[in-house]
Amino acid sequence: QVHVVESGGGLVQPGGSLRLSCAASGSLFRPDVMAWYRQAPGQQRELVATSTGGGSPNYGDSVKDRFTISRDNMKRTVYLQMNSLELDDTAVYYCNVRLRGREYWGQGTQVTVSS
């Protein structure tokens, strides 16, 4: 059973930065895909960024040029560096891990952007 744990959320002012981390444990295999999604109150869950580990990362249109996804394959960890945060970035951020045809989600970490 793969266990996915996010960390790093919190309260930040507009224009500030946060770095989220997500660690996947419980498997001997390297995740095929590690991604970040987010869900704001009353909204559908949306893709933030995806890392396949081999190709170029993909980003949602609303976070391009502000967020950066990176991963440490040895640590089975993916990071999300969020800069120039805006009020609309407020959401619960979820880590998604795809490994050997199965999908796993973390419990989410709250990011609140407020002045």
GIQUIQUI-V28161 format. One record per backbone hydrogen bond with DSSP energy under -0.5 kcal/mol. CO is the residue of the C=O (numbers start at 0). NH is the residue of the N-H. If there is no record, write none. Layout:
BEGIN
CO,NH / CO,NH
END
This chain:
BEGIN
2,24 / 4,22 / 6,20 / 9,111 / 11,113 / 12,15 / 14,83 / 15,84 / 17,81 / 19,79 / 20,6 / 21,77 / 22,4 / 24,2 / 32,97 / 33,50 / 34,95 / 35,47 / 35,48 / 36,93 / 37,45 / 38,91 / 39,42 / 45,37 / 47,59 / 48,35 / 49,57 / 50,33 / 57,49 / 59,62 / 59,63 / 62,65 / 62,66 / 65,82 / 67,80 / 69,78 / 70,72 / 71,75 / 71,76 / 72,75 / 75,23 / 76,71 / 77,21 / 78,69 / 79,19 / 79,81 / 80,67 / 80,82 / 81,17 / 84,14 / 85,88 / 86,89 / 90,92 / 90,110 / 91,38 / 91,93 / 92,108 / 93,36 / 94,105 / 95,34 / 96,98 / 96,103 / 97,31 / 97,32 / 98,101 / 101,98 / 103,96 / 108,92 / 109,9 / 110,90 / 111,11 / 111,113
END
